[in-house]
Amino acid sequence: MIKLNMMIGGLFLLLFCAACGNDEAEPSRMEKNWYVIEYDPNAGEVDQLIYEIYKETGFAIFYSDTLGTQTRYDQGGNPYVYYELFRPGYSLNAGEQASSITYTMEKDEKRLKEMVELLRDYALEPFMAPDNFGPQFKGQFGPHAFILLDILEKSVQHKPDTLVKDLGNIGLSTRYMMTKEKKGLNVTYFSLEDMTEERKAVYGWNLSMYVLQDYLGKYYTEEFTAYQDITKEAPEPDPNPSSSTDCYALGKSFNIRNYAMDITNPRKYGVLTFGQNNGSSIWMPSVLQDLSDFTRMIYTKSDAEIREEHADYEMVIRRYEALLKVLKDAGLTQFIKK
């Protein structure tokens, strides 16, 4: 029995050593990091700028939907070139089917440089890669990479879109930026050429809020949901309401009619702005709009200023405290006024 145990133990030891030896001799080809930007002394101006941004912030920027190539081998040992592609809307949960999104790559050198500088100056450096994070934090808050696109449209009637996600990457359109004006049912999208300094600041903030919502939803799910759910404690509406009380939850599309609500003061219901208010009916804000409103308040005003301004609105104060705690716990102090 002792001899059998020794034989079994020896076998396991041999297998373990063989595995270790293979790991050292031939690392898995599947472990390549596609988001490392290598230094190239012969690179052009845009590529040099992208490398500097990667070195300083940890964020990769691409302007090709081929993120990289790699030599791999088929079952017969024959080499072939593997292409790592950006697949916007690609969903593994839907049987690996791509959604109906069309795009073209941005190729104009001048526009590429302007877009890279816009990302650096108005989104990455102020909100996604502050110095106090340290190098160990790089890449934890934000996407794996940004891919610069020209036209980005949902194929249904070629509806414009501003960004698209793909497994941790974000593709950004230079034709339809994340700043727009809405007058009634008409929406005007600004292109990169239309971006004033003011619009660039709005763009950087909007993009950062989109990333923040995604980050908190993934890694602080319970806390972020609890912050939103405080709005469900809003005052009861009139008896026999015409729509569900679910409309008090953020992000719902239901409009609020025949309620005993003050349509002039959203703070009574725990939000800073209504999503829409036409004077006779109102909509609660989307989750993204609400997060932007509260984060903007935290970013621009001190604790004392916030408490004084909203002293009469208990739900606003509770939601402020809840979001402030999440931001501090996540280490996202760049969104808190210094």
Summary of the structure (lengths in Angstrom):
residues: 338
radius of gyration: 25.2
end to end distance: 70.3
largest distance: 88.0
contacts: 908
relative contact order: 0.08
helix: 47%
strand: 18%
